[in-house]
Amino acid sequence: MRFNGPIGRLCGTLGRVGLSIMIGVTVAILAPPPLSSAEEIIAGEIIIEAEALRPQVLMTEPDRRVIFVNRSGRIVHLDFITRDPEQHHVFQVPDRIWAIFHTTGRHRFEVHFAEPAMADLHGAIEVVGDPYGGPDPRICSGVTVMGACIER
């Protein structure tokens, strides 16, 4: 195959090896950078399956939305375990719900199935880094689920 014009002159000058290098460099420049494993985890989605959570511990940053997706095919309730063990904040997850964690540290949760024979699942959200210097206590300093502040 022969090219006419500037591309043809360039191919004749560089030869096949030079053209291969030029194409490789062009692809490398135009291709998006690969995500590191931490960036993939920070995406913020937990999949609830019948026998496992994927991932079991999710790393995220403060004030980022975390989505809990129910793919178990069963009725499940999500129980956020707060600093006060007497308080339970339980939410049904028909398809998906979201939560925002405002403080750094580990936020534990449990998934309870409506079927008593199924074992509960345990997971955590690990909030790392604090780029803004802490939450605004006037808004919500703990956890917000579907827009409602459940821990101040």
One Martini backbone bead per residue (centre of mass of N, CA, C, O) as a GRO file, in nm:
protein
  152
    1MET     BB    1   0.097   0.036   0.023
    2ARG     BB    2   0.039   0.370  -0.088
    3PHE     BB    3   0.122   0.701  -0.017
    4ASN     BB    4   0.029   1.026  -0.049
    5GLY     BB    5   0.218   1.276   0.024
    6PRO     BB    6   0.334   1.334   0.336
    7ILE     BB    7   0.302   1.039   0.428
    8GLY     BB    8   0.466   0.907   0.204
    9ARG     BB    9   0.731   1.056   0.264
   10LEU     BB   10   0.755   0.959   0.556
   11CYS     BB   11   0.762   0.655   0.494
   12GLY     BB   12   1.013   0.665   0.311
   13THR     BB   13   1.200   0.780   0.532
   14LEU     BB   14   1.144   0.580   0.781
   15GLY     BB   15   0.993   0.339   0.738
   16ARG     BB   16   0.870   0.077   0.911
   17VAL     BB   17   0.998   0.127   1.187
   18GLY     BB   18   0.931   0.426   1.217
   19LEU     BB   19   0.623   0.392   1.191
   20SER     BB   20   0.584   0.211   1.438
   21ILE     BB   21   0.687   0.416   1.641
   22MET     BB   22   0.486   0.643   1.575
   23ILE     BB   23   0.229   0.483   1.645
   24GLY     BB   24   0.303   0.412   1.937
   25VAL     BB   25   0.324   0.705   2.037
   26THR     BB   26   0.038   0.793   1.963
   27VAL     BB   27  -0.110   0.587   2.139
   28ALA     BB   28   0.023   0.670   2.411
   29ILE     BB   29  -0.088   0.963   2.407
   30LEU     BB   30  -0.408   0.893   2.360
   31ALA     BB   31  -0.414   0.716   2.589
   32PRO     BB   32  -0.533   0.643   2.876
   33PRO     BB   33  -0.461   0.617   3.185
   34PRO     BB   34  -0.413   0.391   3.407
   35LEU     BB   35  -0.556   0.257   3.677
   36SER     BB   36  -0.522   0.222   3.985
   37SER     BB   37  -0.628   0.037   4.240
   38ALA     BB   38  -0.711   0.279   4.418
   39GLU     BB   39  -0.887   0.427   4.204
   40GLU     BB   40  -1.089   0.197   4.169
   41ILE     BB   41  -1.186   0.191   4.465
   42ILE     BB   42  -1.274   0.501   4.481
   43ALA     BB   43  -1.535   0.492   4.310
   44GLY     BB   44  -1.784   0.375   4.505
   45GLU     BB   45  -1.863   0.042   4.510
   46ILE     BB   46  -2.098  -0.195   4.645
   47ILE     BB   47  -2.149  -0.539   4.626
   48ILE     BB   48  -2.437  -0.735   4.686
   49GLU     BB   49  -2.432  -1.062   4.771
   50ALA     BB   50  -2.529  -1.365   4.897
   51GLU     BB   51  -2.198  -1.427   5.007
   52ALA     BB   52  -2.089  -1.122   4.934
   53LEU     BB   53  -1.857  -0.858   4.921
   54ARG     BB   54  -1.779  -0.601   4.662
   55PRO     BB   55  -1.597  -0.501   4.850
   56GLN     BB   56  -1.539  -0.534   5.185
   57VAL     BB   57  -1.330  -0.295   5.149
   58LEU     BB   58  -1.362   0.057   5.107
   59MET     BB   59  -1.195   0.311   4.952
   60THR     BB   60  -1.206   0.664   5.037
   61GLU     BB   61  -1.321   0.988   5.046
   62PRO     BB   62  -1.431   1.255   5.158
   63ASP     BB   63  -1.746   1.329   5.029
   64ARG     BB   64  -1.807   1.060   4.887
   65ARG     BB   65  -1.990   0.855   4.699
   66VAL     BB   66  -2.159   0.557   4.803
   67ILE     BB   67  -2.257   0.253   4.647
   68PHE     BB   68  -2.522   0.021   4.705
   69VAL     BB   69  -2.554  -0.299   4.547
   70ASN     BB   70  -2.820  -0.525   4.480
   71ARG     BB   71  -2.731  -0.877   4.372
   72SER     BB   72  -2.887  -1.115   4.541
   73GLY     BB   73  -3.217  -1.139   4.508
   74ARG     BB   74  -3.277  -0.999   4.788
   75ILE     BB   75  -3.371  -0.894   5.091
   76VAL     BB   76  -3.210  -0.604   5.230
   77HIS     BB   77  -3.014  -0.473   5.509
   78LEU     BB   78  -2.855  -0.175   5.615
   79ASP     BB   79  -2.609  -0.146   5.883
   80PHE     BB   80  -2.500   0.123   6.060
   81ILE     BB   81  -2.214   0.160   6.256
   82THR     BB   82  -2.174   0.352   6.523
   83ARG     BB   83  -2.042   0.497   6.802
   84ASP     BB   84  -2.330   0.420   6.898
   85PRO     BB   85  -2.445   0.106   6.987
   86GLU     BB   86  -2.757   0.188   7.030
   87GLN     BB   87  -2.744   0.276   6.738
   88HIS     BB   88  -2.952   0.218   6.449
   89HIS     BB   89  -2.905   0.221   6.085
   90VAL     BB   90  -3.164   0.114   5.877
   91PHE     BB   91  -3.162  -0.003   5.528
   92GLN     BB   92  -3.319  -0.061   5.249
   93VAL     BB   93  -3.216  -0.262   4.948
   94PRO     BB   94  -3.358  -0.297   4.653
   95ASP     BB   95  -3.101  -0.188   4.465
   96ARG     BB   96  -3.006   0.115   4.570
   97ILE     BB   97  -2.771   0.309   4.764
   98TRP     BB   98  -2.648   0.602   4.935
   99ALA     BB   99  -2.333   0.736   5.074
  100ILE     BB  100  -2.173   0.973   5.303
  101PHE     BB  101  -1.842   1.024   5.422
  102HIS     BB  102  -1.697   1.278   5.639
  103THR     BB  103  -1.498   1.090   5.795
  104THR     BB  104  -1.229   0.958   5.896
  105GLY     BB  105  -1.204   0.616   5.869
  106ARG     BB  106  -1.385   0.349   6.003
  107HIS     BB  107  -1.694   0.217   5.853
  108ARG     BB  108  -1.925   0.009   5.965
  109PHE     BB  109  -2.114  -0.278   5.829
  110GLU     BB  110  -2.430  -0.448   5.768
  111VAL     BB  111  -2.585  -0.738   5.618
  112HIS     BB  112  -2.930  -0.819   5.606
  113PHE     BB  113  -3.139  -1.084   5.570
  114ALA     BB  114  -3.469  -1.190   5.550
  115GLU     BB  115  -3.334  -1.463   5.558
  116PRO     BB  116  -3.234  -1.647   5.829
  117ALA     BB  117  -3.031  -1.857   5.681
  118MET     BB  118  -2.867  -1.612   5.619
  119ALA     BB  119  -2.576  -1.461   5.632
  120ASP     BB  120  -2.413  -1.213   5.742
  121LEU     BB  121  -2.255  -0.915   5.634
  122HIS     BB  122  -1.922  -0.767   5.646
  123GLY     BB  123  -1.812  -0.420   5.647
  124ALA     BB  124  -1.618  -0.135   5.502
  125ILE     BB  125  -1.532   0.211   5.526
  126GLU     BB  126  -1.237   0.375   5.410
  127VAL     BB  127  -1.140   0.690   5.511
  128VAL     BB  128  -0.913   0.887   5.325
  129GLY     BB  129  -0.815   1.161   5.383
  130ASP     BB  130  -0.816   1.547   5.406
  131PRO     BB  131  -0.834   1.808   5.188
  132TYR     BB  132  -1.038   2.019   5.380
  133GLY     BB  133  -1.007   1.990   5.711
  134GLY     BB  134  -1.291   1.884   5.739
  135PRO     BB  135  -1.595   1.898   5.849
  136ASP     BB  136  -1.903   2.055   5.852
  137PRO     BB  137  -2.100   2.077   6.134
  138ARG     BB  138  -2.356   2.212   5.993
  139ILE     BB  139  -2.413   1.965   5.822
  140CYS     BB  140  -2.217   1.679   5.848
  141SER     BB  141  -1.994   1.468   6.047
  142GLY     BB  142  -2.064   1.179   5.943
  143VAL     BB  143  -2.346   1.037   5.798
  144THR     BB  144  -2.498   1.007   5.473
  145VAL     BB  145  -2.830   0.887   5.379
  146MET     BB  146  -3.013   0.979   5.131
  147GLY     BB  147  -2.972   1.286   5.278
  148ALA     BB  148  -2.942   1.171   5.574
  149CYS     BB  149  -2.839   1.242   5.888
  150ILE     BB  150  -2.700   0.988   6.124
  151GLU     BB  151  -2.426   1.152   6.213
  152ARG     BB  152  -2.272   1.409   6.439
   0.00000   0.00000   0.00000
